[in-house]
Amino acid sequence: MMNSDFWRAFARNKGAVLGLAILIAIVVLAAFASVLFPGDPWEMATAPFQPPLSEDAMLGSDMLGRDIASGIAHGARVSLLIGLTSTAAALAIGVTLGALAGFHGGKVDDAIMRFTELFQTIPNFVLAVVLVAIFTPSLTTIVLAIAIVSWPPLARLARAEFLSLRSREFVQAAITTGQSNSTIILRQILPNSLSPIIVSASLMVATAILLESSLSFLGLGDPNAMSWGYMIGAARTVIRQAWWMSVFPGLAIVLTVLALNLVGEGLNDALNPKLARSRG
């Protein structure tokens, strides 16, 4: 799938290339946060409310003298970790249930779709707040909460792909040769249905980062992990006095989500070239 034609199609989308460059920069920042900012982001680094470009705080400091740049770098780790792991968990749940529903159909399909609709009747953010509030806020509970509210669209997408592919000749040939259902699902249908799932997953990472930031803003983040949402939430009472405390973490969220959406659009063009040509 990731051949030269794929990369050429991806590179034709200039926005996607820009998004990939931004995303790589954010990943590098997160990976080398401890090298660039070796101190604990929770510790006092300078005087409180130092403006940007100060001697000891490039992006300023907060009300406790903590370095904003250090918080952003270490917060990138939390945001990317939660975004990727929660999306992976949502993929595992959604694709599994969608595959079973689309392949078997009938009563199995009806039961799984009713179960999916049960989760979709409650707004995602409300359900995530309730789940995190019930359990002790931590990285694990936040990941599980985001995964639980994110899997239904993936299940519907996987179901639609499996419904359209199960009647194809290559699937019928596999059934005729006596291959097991699990083999047909994993080796015949799933590889041919991955394109829209990959695109949806890339966009879901951005949604997960926004959800985590919103939960942290409300005080439902992990109290032991520095995050962008927490930084913005802590700055809301002093936004007029220290605008940099909320502006720079907010820019980090905007750039990350924008980059992921641009990359998702590029993946869509590369994996669905006919659709890209029709738009062009």
N, C-alpha and C positions, 0 to 999 in steps of 0.2 A: 504493500500500500504506500509506503514511504519511499517511492522511487523518484527518479529525476523528474518525471512528468509532474509528480505531486509538488515538488519544490519549485518548479518553474511556474506552475499555476498559483502557488502560494505567493511567490515573489512578485507576480503581476499585480497583486493587491498591495499598493503602497501603504495603505493604512495598516494592513496586517503586519507588514515588515516593521513599521514604526512601533506597533503594539508589541511585537516580539522583542524589539530592542529595549523598550521600556521594561518589559517583564524580566528580561535577562538581567538588567541593571538592578531591579528590585530583589531578584533571587541572589545576586552577588552580594548586595548590601546585607541581606539576611544571613547569608552563609559566613560572611566575614565581620559580623557585628561585634563579636568578642575581640577581634583584632583591631578594628577601627575605634571601638569604644570599650576598652578592657574593663572599665569599672562597672559596678552594679548600677543599672538604670534607676533603681529606687533610692540610691544614696545621694546625698547633697553634694553637688559638684562645684557650686559657686554661690554667689549671693542671690537671693530671690529676685524674681522679676527683672533679670538682666535682658535687655533687648537683643535682637539678632545682631550678629557680627561683633559680639562682645569678645573679649580676649579669651575667656574660658568657656564660652558657649556660642558656637557658630550660629545656631538657630535660636538662641535665647535660653532662658531658664524659667521654671514655673514658680509657684508660690512657696515651694519648699527648697528652691535652689537646685532642682534636678535638671539635668541637661536634656533639652527637647530633642536634639539630634540623636543622642544615645537612646532615648525612648522610642523614637521612630525606627531606628535600626533594629533594636531588639523586638519591637512590636511587629516588625515585618515577619519575623520568624513565627510569631503566634498566629498572625493572620493567614500566612501561607500554609502553615501546618493544619490549622482548622479547616481552611478552604479545601485543601487536597484530601485530607482524611475523611471529612464529612461527605465529600462528593464520592469518594471511593466506596464508602459504606452505603450511600444512597444508590450507587450503581449496582452494588452486590444485591441489594434488596429489590430494587425496581426491575432490573433486567431479569433476575431469576423469576419473579412473579409474572412479569410480562411475557417471558418466554413460555412458561407453563400455560398461561391463559391462551396465548396465540396458537400454540402448537396443538393442545388438546381440544380447545373449544368446548362447546356444550356446557354442562353443569360446572366443570372446572373453571371455565372462562367466566361464567355468571358469578360464581362464588368469589373469585379473585377480584373481579371488577366491582362488586358490591363492597368488598373490603376496602378497595382503593377509594371508592367514593366516600366512605366513612371518614377517611382522613382529609378529603378535599372539602368537606362541609365546614371545616373550621379554618379561618385564615391562618396562613403559615406563621406569621409573626406572633400572633396570639397564642397559638399552640406551643411555639418554641418558648415563649415567656413562661407559660404555665409549667411546662416540663422542667425547665431550668430552676424555676422557683420552688417546685416540689422537692427536687433533689438539691444537694449542696452544689453551688456553682463551682465548676472545675472544668478543665480542658476536656476531660472525658465526657461529662454530662452535656457540655455545649456541643461537642461533636455529635453525640448521639441524638440530641434534640434537633439539630440542623438536618441530620440524615433522615430522621423520622418524618420531618415535614417536607423533605425534598424528593423522596423516592416516587410518589404517585405519578408525576408527569413522565418520569423515565419508564415506569411500568406501562403506561398507556402507549408510549412511543415504541417500546419493544414489542408489545402486543400487536400493534398495527403492522410492524415490519414482519413479524412471524406469520400473521394472518395472510399477508400478501405473498410470502415466499413458500409457505408449506404446500401450495398446490403446484409449484414449479416442477419441471421435468426432472431436475437433478435430485429433488427431494423424493419424488415418487420412485425414482430409480433406486435410491438408497433404501426406501421402504421395501421395495421388491426384492432386493438382495438380502434382506433379513437383518439389516443393521438395527441396533437397539435405539430406543427413543432418545436416550442420553447422547449417544454418538451422533445421531442426526441433528439434535439441537446444537451440540457443541462444535461439531466439525463441518456441518453442511449449512445450517441456517444462520447461526450466530455470526460467523465471519463475513457473511454477505449482508448483514444488517448493522454492521458496526459504524458505518459512515455517519448517519444522523445521530447515533448515540454518542459518538465522540464529540461532535459539534455541540450537542446539548450539554454534555458533561463539562466542556470548557466554559460555557456560559454559566453553568451551575456553580463553578468555583467562585465566580464573581459574586453571585447571589449569596453564597455561603459567607464570604468575607463581609458583605454588607450586613447580613444577619448577625454575625458575631460582633461587629462594631456597634450595632444597635443594642444588643444585649449588654455589652460592656458599658455603653453610654448610660443605660438605665441602672447600672450597678450590679448586673447579673453576670459579670465576667469572672474569670478566675482571679481571686485576690492576690495570688502569688505570681501572676504573669502580666507583664507590661503589654498593653495593647493600644492600638490607635483609638478605638472607641472609648476606652477608659480615659485617655489623655484629653479627648474632646469633652467628655462628661465632666472631668475635673476642672476644666477651664471655663465652663459655661457661666459661672458666677463672676468671673473677672475678665470677660471678653472685651470690655471697653478699656480696661486698664492694661491688659496683656493680650493683644489680639493674636500674637504669634503662637500662643499656647494651643489654640484651636485651629488656626489657619494651616499650619504646616502638617499636623496629623491628618487634617481634612484633605489637603492636597495629596498626601500619600494614598489615602483611600480612593480618591477620584482617579489618580493616575493608574493605580493597580486595577481597578474595575474597568476603566477605559481600555487599558492594554489587553485585558482578558477578553473583552467584547470584540476588540479589533482582531485579535488572534482567532476568536471563534468565527468571525465573519470570513477571515482568510481560509480557515479550515473548511468552511462550508463551500467556498469557491473551489478549493483544491479537490475536495472529495466529491463534489457535484458539479463537474465542469459544464454540463449541459445547462444547468440552472444559471451558472455564471455567465455563459454566452448569451442566454436569453435576456438577462438583465443588461448586458453590455450592448 
